[in-house]
Each structure stands twice: as structure tokens, then as C-alpha cells.
């Protein structure tokens, strides 16, 4: 199995094992870029429990996630295994109420602060 196939399998396992996953630069407690920080703020405002995966500490995921999602930038948000988008999409969806509705439709509990 190639590194890419192994990495795709690891990504699938993370998505299967967690309702909400954010592939980001840094950690939820210490984001390493502004876009990751904004996305964490949005998820935190919604009271979401999510798993943050630091792509900076995992070169294989950083390299292959872009192919997995067919999305060129980080962070990348997944809900119930489905790619939602990056920072701008998540922020816009939050501001117009679409994110809250999307999460509710997916059966993910939202407790907006």
C-alpha cells in the first residue's frame, strides 16, 4: 500500500470515528494560522465538540488531504464524514444561519453561545 493509500485510510478512520473533524494548522487550543483560528471560533460559538487534527505535525496528511477532498487549502471541516468547506465557506454559512441548519439536519447538536 502506498503512503497516499495509507494516509487516505487514516483520514477515513478519523472521519468515521468523529462526528465533526477539523483538519487545521495547529490545535483548537493553539491555532497556527488566522483561518484555522476563525474556524475554531465559529465551531466553539456553536458549542460543537470536534476533533482538531494538526496538519503541520503530520506531513502525510498535509500532503494528501488536498487530493482526498479535492480542496486546495486548510483548514478543512468535515461533518459526519462529509466535506463542508474551508474557513470562508464555514464563516459565511455560520453568518447566514446555513451552518446551524446543516448541522441540525445532520443530527449534530448545536448549542449556540
N, C-alpha and C positions, 0 to 999 in steps of 0.2 A: 504494500500500500504506500502510495506517495505521501510526502509531507502535506500536500494540499488535501488529499483524501482524508488523511488522519485529522487534519485541522477542521475540515467540514464536519466530520463525525463528532468532534469535540463541541463545535458550535451547536450542532443538532441536539446533543445531550444537554447542554446548558439551556437551550430553548425549551426542551421537553420537560426539564426539571424545575423551571421557574416561570411563573405567570408573566412577569414583566422583567425584561433584561435590557440593560443599557450598556452597550459597548462604548467606552469613553476613554478619554485621555485623563489618567489619574483615577481617583476613587471618589465615591459620593461625598466622603468627608473632606477630601482634598483634591478637587478637580484641578487638572493641569492645563486647561485652556478655557477661555471665556465661553465658547459654545457648549462645552460639557457642563460648565457651571450653570449656565442658563437652563439647560435641560434638566439638571438635577433640581434646580429651584422650582420649576414647573411641576415635576413629579412630587416633590416634597409638599408643595402647596395643596396638591390633591390628596395628600396623606397616603400615597401609594407605597406599598412595600415592594421594593425592586432589587434586583441583583445588578450591581455595577461590576463590569469586567474591564480592567485596566489594559488597554491595548498596548500601552507603552512598555509594560513589563512582559508582554507576550508577542514577540516579533512574528511568530507564525500566524496568530490571529490577526495582527495588524496588516500583514501582507495579504492574507487570503479572504478576509471578511468582505473586502470590496467586491471580489468575484462572487462570493456566496450570495450577497444581497443585490449585486449589480448596482451598487450605490457608491460614489467615489469619495465620500467624506465621512468624518466622525464628528460627533457621536452618532450612533445608530440605535434607535429604540425598537424593540420587539415586544408585542403583546400576544400572549398565547401562541407563540411561535411564528407570528406574522409580522413582517417588517412594516413599521408605521412610517418612519422617516427620520430625518436629521433635525438639528436644532431649529431651523427656520420653520419647518413644517410643524413640528411639535408646538412651538411657541404660537404660531398662527392658529392652529387647531384649538389650543387652550384659550386664546383670547376670544375666539368666536363661539366657544362652547362645544365645538365638534369633538374635542378630545374627551371631555367628560362623557358625552353621549356614546362615543365609540367604546370607551372603557366599560360603561354600564351595559351596552349591548353585548360585550364580550364576557360579561359576568364578573368583572373585576371591581371590587369595592372601592368607591371613591368617597373620601371624607374631606371635602374642601375646607381649608382653613379660613 
